[in-house]
Amino acid sequence: MAAKLLQEWIVDSWALSEQARLRWIKQNQPTLRSESRRGLMDAVAIDPNATGENVGQRTILPSSFAGSTRNMIQNCQDALAINHYNGGADLFLTATADPNWPEVKDALPPGQKSSDRPDLIVHVFHAKMAALIKDICKNGIMGRTVAHLFLLMDNFM
């Protein structure tokens, strides 16, 4: 019932925790895969007059940090490997949630807006996606040629 105030608190808490993770990564760079710093050493090897000020200081984000370049590359490689293992994709789905769905509007208490309840929108979205997957895979709504449908969303349900 806290509405936007709760959302603000959640975002602030997330930002604090993210800042603490970034600070830890910055302070522990020597212990994190030192061979990944070779780019700086190569720059100095190419130009012997290069100094730390000329080259810059780099913070290497590990692949476990969500949103980092290494994380995105790892996720892409994982997705390609899963696709290859399953023999290629038959179907690719992209879906978005609509805060004006009747299911969302009916579940809201009087005086609340759908923007006050992002959790409700997520629950309705997952229910609709589960129904769609069931229609495609089990009910054969697109025919029996759809053999496999692998979605990462299955892990969240």
Secondary structure, DSSP 4 states (H G I P E B T S, - for coil): --THHHHHHHHHHHHHHHHHHHHHHHHTGGGS-GGGGHHHHHHHHH-TT--HHHH----PPPTTSTTSHHHHHHHHHHHHHHHHHTTS-S--------TT-HHHHHHSPTT--GGG-HHHHHHHHHHHHHHHHHHHHTS-TT-TT------GGGGG-
